[in-house]
Amino acid sequence: MRIRYEMPADIDTIHDLTSIAFAPMPFSEGTEAEIVRKLRANGDLTISLVAEEEGEILGHVAFSPVTIDGVHGGWFGLGPISVKPERQRQGIGKALIVRGLELLMEMGASGCALIGNPDIYNRVGFSSDGQLTYLDLDTRLVQRIVLRGPAPSGAIRFAPAFES
Ligand SMILES: CC(C)(COP(=O)(O)OP(=O)(O)OC[C@H]1O[C@@H](n2cnc3c(N)ncnc32)[C@H](O)[C@@H]1OP(=O)(O)O)[C@@H](O)C(=O)NCCC(=O)NCCS
């Protein structure tokens, strides 16, 4: 399996993969595939990686700019992230995240944040100190990894694609 940047020919596959991966998730509103398309259309898909094995795309992750208390400050959001259902829990999501974080670090990013299940993201270095908030969500679900500079505090806002 290799992790590489998305190419134009991957776009429809990424859409289908994202729809299929999120479909069984109780928290999903079924909008994630469209969010990826909107991020791309808006120029907010800073990093888009796929996991490929023998020509088949098994996973995808998107990274896009976020603001904290209205300031970008070199922070990015992770997601949506999807792995083909029958290939989940085999390290593919982790490989996508690790590579994405390496690329963010190379770009000089300050850090990366996400909303998600701590059981999964703590395993790849994300944590919450309660200082980063998202609407009125339990701050344990608002996780971040600091790559450079101080730990952030304030209200996080994701790219417009997540809101429309
Ligand atoms: C979430 C998702 C991307 C994770 O990808 P994955 O390839 O299954 O995850 P990995 O196998 O790389 O697991 C990474 C770590 O998280 C843990 N983990 C993965 N899924 C988990 C789950 N449902 N509950 C608890 N821990 C989990 C793994 O044990 C692993 O830890 P380890 O390396 O210490 O063993 C994938 O399950 C998915 O596509 N889910 C549906 C869409 C979704 O929910 N996306 C995320 C929304 S926040």
The ligand as a Gaussian input file, in Angstrom:
#p B3LYP/6-31G(d) Opt

LIG

0 1
 C      -12.154000       6.221000      11.300000
 C      -11.386000       5.480000      10.217000
 C      -10.916000       6.442000       9.151000
 C      -10.149000       4.818000      10.880000
 O       -9.396000       4.164000       9.868000
 P       -8.848000       2.692000      10.115000
 O       -7.976000       2.325000       8.968000
 O       -9.994000       1.804000      10.398000
 O       -8.005000       2.912000      11.443000
 P       -6.616000       2.229000      11.838000
 O       -6.687000       0.763000      11.600000
 O       -5.500000       2.962000      11.171000
 O       -6.597000       2.512000      13.388000
 C       -5.908000       3.591000      13.997000
 C       -5.977000       3.408000      15.494000
 O       -7.309000       3.671000      15.943000
 C       -7.864000       2.516000      16.563000
 N       -9.251000       2.411000      16.093000
 C       -9.658000       2.393000      14.805000
 N      -11.009000       2.337000      14.737000
 C      -11.428000       2.324000      16.018000
 C      -12.715000       2.272000      16.611000
 N      -13.848000       2.225000      15.873000
 N      -12.796000       2.299000      17.964000
 C      -11.674000       2.343000      18.723000
 N      -10.412000       2.399000      18.218000
 C      -10.303000       2.377000      16.878000
 C       -7.025000       1.349000      16.100000
 O       -6.992000       0.332000      17.069000
 C       -5.669000       1.977000      15.899000
 O       -4.928000       2.056000      17.089000
 P       -3.560000       1.189000      17.246000
 O       -2.664000       1.617000      16.123000
 O       -3.065000       1.586000      18.592000
 O       -3.997000      -0.218000      17.118000
 C      -12.247000       4.364000       9.564000
 O      -12.663000       3.482000      10.569000
 C      -13.468000       4.890000       8.812000
 O      -13.412000       5.141000       7.615000
 N      -14.614000       5.025000       9.521000
 C      -15.841000       5.495000       8.868000
 C      -15.797000       6.968000       8.590000
 C      -15.478000       7.747000       9.844000
 O      -16.029000       7.517000      10.902000
 N      -14.537000       8.690000       9.706000
 C      -14.035000       9.488000      10.815000
 C      -15.027000      10.425000      11.364000
 S      -14.353000      11.312000      12.764000

